Amino acid sequence: MSLHRSLQVWEQTGRPHSQHLEEQRQQGQAGGGQLGGGLRYPHTAIFWVTCQQDVLNQRVDARVDEMIDRGLVDELLDFHASYNTKRLANDILSSPDYTHGIFQSIGFKEFHEYLVLGEEDRQGEQGKKLYKEGVETMKMATRRYSKKQIRWIKNRFLKPPGRKVPPLYAVDGSEPEHWGERVREPALQVVEALLNDSTPALQPLNPPGTDQDNTEITNDKSRHECHVCDRVIIGAKVWKIHLAGNRHHKMLKRQSRLAAEGAGGGTDKTGQQQHESNEQVIICKTKI
């Protein structure tokens, strides 16, 4: 748990975060999961209208084109001019921070170089080039955001350790011309079966008895120090994931390479020795 969240819980409830978590674990033993009680509405089903990735990318690109045709860039220009007028009036000379507020919205940072040009420059070759780059960058950012949404769905509904989740049924919406047979009819059949207390023909992506129901969440607070990545990891499960991660292996290779270079082009054995020394871990139990 994060310190910020624990302080927030204490401020809002007047009780330690650990007490709330213990109550949730007790609820889990009475029909819920390790991270909470049972479902508030047990007779619930979720439908996920999926789409093939290449088709989704095409739809995303078409959506961006439609937004631009409907005046997105003009809207950005108007806001940019209004914002800068107020910013300069308040003697704020720094550039916009694209990590806060409305500037996080897709479109602002992608068209920034184009937006800061004067009106005459926007009509020139440089302006046309930056405009085209802005369009392509915005499409790329929107495609990336759509993948992030898919990951969120999978992590929230398909990989939640110790949390009860309603059955999630996937229906394919890749081809709108087949919407009736591939989306509406399967969904209606699932709803009808559930209302009749029978098993639907369409199987959920997270059927009962999968890992999400049986995942054991322990109150493991063992402390692990990774001298390779210069990080402290809490919990054996998180530590195992860290050791198998790409970042950890990249840091291992980098340190082995630097060790070999520092030894004047030493042998592989030297690199291997450095690798092994960096793998040393300090583990101790702590109580939080």
Buried (B, 14 or more C-beta within 10 A) or exposed (E): EEEEEBEEBBEEEEEEBEEBBEEBBEBBEEEBBBBBBEBEEEEEBBBBEBBEEEBBBEBBBEEBEEBBEEEBBEEBBEBBEEBBEEBEEEEEEEEBEBEEEEBEEBBBBBBBBBBBBEEEEBEEEEBEEBBEBBBEBBBBBBBEEBEEEBEEBEEEBBBBBBBBBBBBBBBBBBEEEEBEEBBEEBBEBBBEBBEEEEEBEBEBBBEEEBEBBEBEBEEEEBBBBBBBBEEEBBBBBEBEEBBEEEEBEEBBEEBBEEBBEEEEEBEEEBBEBBBEEBEEBEEEEEEE
